[in-house]
Amino acid sequence: MIETDRRTLLRAGAGLALTGALATGCAATGTGPAAHARPPGAKTPGPAPAAPAPRRFPGLPDQITHGPRTRPRVALTFHGQGDPATAKALLDQAEKAGARITVLAVGSWLDEHPELARRILEGGHDLGNHTHHHLDVNDMSEADAYAEITGCADRLRRLTGSIGTWFRPSRTQTATPLVARLAHRAGYPHVLSYDVDSLDFTSPGAPAVTRKIAAEIRPGSVVSLHFGYADTVAALPAVLQELERRGLRAVTTTELLT
């Protein structure tokens, strides 16, 4: 009887010790059991769906500015950086309209918001590489430029199992021959450029963004847009309506070229 009471007291003491440890901050420092606890009913985040690997399109140049002009398709491509709420709003709008887009993500942005890789791929969109820090990659040394390309590629591989479908150089419309060679060395057969610049990053207002795209877009166009700008969110419904009026469909860059 005495031994039974002793075991009961020891178990109770262990429970009190655990409670005291949680109360004094073990959970906050990641050393206690509660460090891995999740709220009831919360889903455990898993890896993003596997992303397609880059592919070569025979007959197309190393730097691609547009797709075939003979089919009623266009690619809306977004520089992946900025407020994640804006990014999610753009993705929601595109999907509601049945559009698919291409996101060229900045590696440091993925470090801060890794869940967005999953969100983009689950929506059926292309996900690619826009360097790690979004600096002027064309003005860098060979070593630094290669580190910018592979830095983002490594993040994408860790999150999705692939280095991403496309590479687009940062702060420039086209890559220098050196940067194009470095991208190829990193595993990207093509550099993705564009033939329509929305200029949304200048915050000219949603109507101006819509007018700029409407004035220049045609079958096969690749349009440059950005996450993180309110004007882009506000303009996207009108842009998609204009595409529909012209019989054009917004597809991923992969689908545009396939």
C-alpha positions in Angstrom: 0.0 0.0 0.0 2.8 2.3 0.9 4.6 1.5 -2.4 1.4 2.2 -4.4 1.0 5.6 -2.7 4.7 6.4 -3.5 4.2 5.6 -7.2 1.1 7.7 -7.3 2.9 10.7 -5.8 5.8 10.3 -8.2 3.4 10.3 -11.2 1.7 13.4 -9.8 5.0 15.1 -9.3 6.1 14.4 -12.8 2.9 15.9 -14.1 3.5 19.0 -12.0 7.1 19.3 -13.1 5.9 19.2 -16.8 3.3 21.8 -16.1 5.8 24.0 -14.4 8.3 23.6 -17.3 5.7 24.7 -19.9 4.7 27.7 -17.7 8.3 28.9 -17.5 8.9 29.0 -21.2 10.1 25.6 -22.5 7.4 25.6 -25.1 8.6 29.1 -26.3 12.2 28.0 -26.6 11.3 24.8 -28.4 12.7 22.4 -25.7 9.4 21.0 -24.3 6.7 18.7 -25.7 4.5 21.7 -26.4 7.0 23.0 -28.9 5.5 20.6 -31.5 1.9 20.9 -30.3 -0.7 22.1 -32.8 -4.2 23.5 -32.1 -7.0 20.9 -32.1 -8.1 20.2 -35.6 -5.2 22.0 -37.3 -3.8 20.4 -40.4 -0.1 19.5 -40.4 1.5 21.4 -43.2 3.0 19.0 -45.8 5.4 19.7 -48.7 4.2 21.4 -51.8 3.1 19.3 -54.7 6.0 18.2 -56.8 6.8 20.9 -59.4 7.6 20.0 -63.0 11.3 20.2 -63.9 12.5 22.7 -66.5 12.3 21.4 -70.0 13.8 22.4 -73.3 11.5 23.4 -76.1 13.2 22.5 -79.4 13.3 25.3 -82.0 12.8 28.0 -79.4 15.6 30.5 -78.5 17.6 30.4 -75.3 15.7 33.6 -74.2 11.9 33.3 -74.8 9.9 36.5 -75.2 6.6 35.1 -76.5 4.9 32.0 -77.6 3.2 31.0 -80.9 1.2 33.8 -82.5 -1.2 31.4 -84.1 -3.0 30.2 -81.0 -5.4 32.2 -78.8 -3.3 31.9 -75.6 -1.2 34.3 -73.5 0.9 33.9 -70.4 0.5 36.2 -67.4 3.7 36.0 -65.5 4.2 37.5 -62.0 7.4 38.4 -60.1 6.9 36.6 -56.8 7.6 39.0 -54.0 5.7 41.3 -51.6 2.7 41.0 -49.3 1.5 37.4 -49.3 -2.1 38.6 -48.8 -1.8 40.4 -52.2 -0.3 37.3 -53.8 -3.2 35.1 -52.5 -5.8 37.6 -53.7 -4.3 37.5 -57.2 -4.2 33.7 -57.2 -7.8 33.6 -56.0 -8.9 36.0 -58.7 -7.1 34.2 -61.5 -8.5 30.8 -60.5 -12.1 32.2 -60.1 -11.8 33.3 -63.8 -10.4 29.9 -64.9 -6.9 31.5 -65.6 -3.6 29.9 -64.9 -0.5 32.0 -64.4 3.3 31.8 -64.0 5.0 32.9 -60.8 8.7 33.6 -60.8 9.5 33.6 -57.1 12.3 35.4 -55.3 14.2 32.9 -53.1 14.3 35.2 -50.0 10.5 35.6 -50.3 10.0 31.9 -50.3 12.2 31.7 -47.2 9.7 34.1 -45.5 6.6 32.5 -46.9 7.3 28.9 -47.8 3.6 28.0 -47.8 3.1 30.1 -50.9 5.0 27.5 -53.0 2.3 25.0 -52.1 -0.5 27.5 -52.7 0.8 28.3 -56.2 1.3 24.7 -57.3 -2.0 23.5 -55.9 -3.7 26.2 -58.0 -2.3 24.6 -61.2 0.2 27.5 -61.9 3.8 27.4 -63.0 6.4 28.2 -60.4 9.9 29.4 -61.3 13.1 31.1 -60.2 13.6 34.9 -60.0 17.0 34.9 -58.2 17.5 34.8 -54.5 17.6 38.5 -53.5 16.1 40.2 -56.6 19.2 42.3 -57.3 20.6 43.4 -60.6 21.9 40.1 -61.7 23.3 41.3 -65.0 25.7 43.6 -63.2 27.1 40.9 -60.9 30.3 39.0 -61.1 30.0 35.4 -62.5 30.3 33.9 -59.0 27.7 36.2 -57.4 25.2 35.9 -60.3 25.5 32.1 -60.2 24.9 32.2 -56.4 21.8 34.2 -56.9 20.4 31.7 -59.5 21.3 28.6 -57.5 20.2 30.1 -54.2 16.7 30.4 -55.4 16.9 27.0 -57.2 17.9 25.4 -53.9 14.9 26.9 -52.1 12.5 25.7 -54.8 14.1 22.2 -54.7 13.7 22.0 -51.0 10.1 23.1 -51.1 8.9 21.3 -54.2 11.5 18.8 -55.3 12.3 20.8 -58.4 14.4 23.8 -59.2 11.2 25.4 -60.8 9.9 25.4 -64.3 11.5 28.7 -65.5 14.2 31.2 -64.7 13.8 34.9 -65.2 16.6 37.3 -64.4 15.9 40.0 -61.8 15.7 43.7 -62.5 16.0 43.3 -66.3 13.9 42.2 -69.2 16.6 40.1 -70.8 19.7 38.3 -69.5 23.2 39.0 -70.6 24.9 36.1 -72.4 26.8 35.3 -69.2 23.7 35.1 -67.1 22.0 33.0 -69.7 24.9 30.6 -69.7 24.8 30.5 -65.9 21.1 29.8 -65.9 21.7 26.9 -68.3 24.5 25.6 -66.0 22.1 25.7 -63.1 19.6 23.5 -65.1 17.4 26.0 -67.0 17.4 25.4 -70.8 15.7 28.8 -71.4 15.5 32.2 -69.9 12.0 33.6 -69.7 11.6 37.2 -70.8 8.4 38.9 -72.0 7.0 41.1 -74.8 4.4 43.1 -72.7 5.5 45.1 -69.7 2.4 46.1 -67.6 4.5 48.7 -65.7 2.3 47.9 -62.7 5.4 48.3 -60.4 5.2 52.1 -61.0 1.7 52.1 -59.4 0.1 54.1 -62.2 -3.4 53.1 -61.1 -5.4 50.0 -62.2 -7.0 51.6 -65.3 -3.5 52.5 -66.6 -2.3 48.9 -66.0 -5.3 47.5 -67.9 -4.9 50.0 -70.8 -1.1 49.2 -71.1 -1.7 45.5 -71.4 -4.8 45.8 -73.7 -2.8 48.1 -76.1 0.1 45.6 -76.5 -1.2 42.1 -75.9 -1.8 39.6 -78.7 -1.8 35.9 -79.2 1.3 34.3 -77.7 2.2 37.3 -75.5 4.1 36.9 -72.3 3.1 39.7 -69.9 5.2 40.9 -67.0 3.2 41.7 -63.8 4.1 41.7 -60.1 2.7 40.4 -56.8 2.7 43.0 -54.0 1.0 45.9 -55.8 -2.6 46.9 -55.1 -3.0 48.3 -58.7 -2.3 44.8 -60.0 -5.0 43.2 -57.8 -7.5 45.9 -58.9 -6.6 45.6 -62.6 -6.6 41.8 -62.9 -10.4 41.3 -63.3 -10.5 43.9 -66.1 -7.5 42.4 -67.8 -9.1 38.9 -67.7 -12.3 40.3 -69.1 -10.4 42.0 -71.9 -8.7 38.7 -72.7 -12.1 36.9 -72.8 -13.5 39.6 -75.0 -10.7 39.0 -77.5 -11.0 35.2 -77.3 -7.7 34.8 -75.5 -7.0 32.4 -72.7 -4.6 33.0 -69.9 -2.5 29.8 -69.5 0.8 28.8 -67.8 3.9 29.5 -69.8 4.5 25.8 -70.1 1.1 25.4 -71.7 1.6 28.4 -73.9 4.7 26.8 -75.5 3.5 23.2 -75.5 
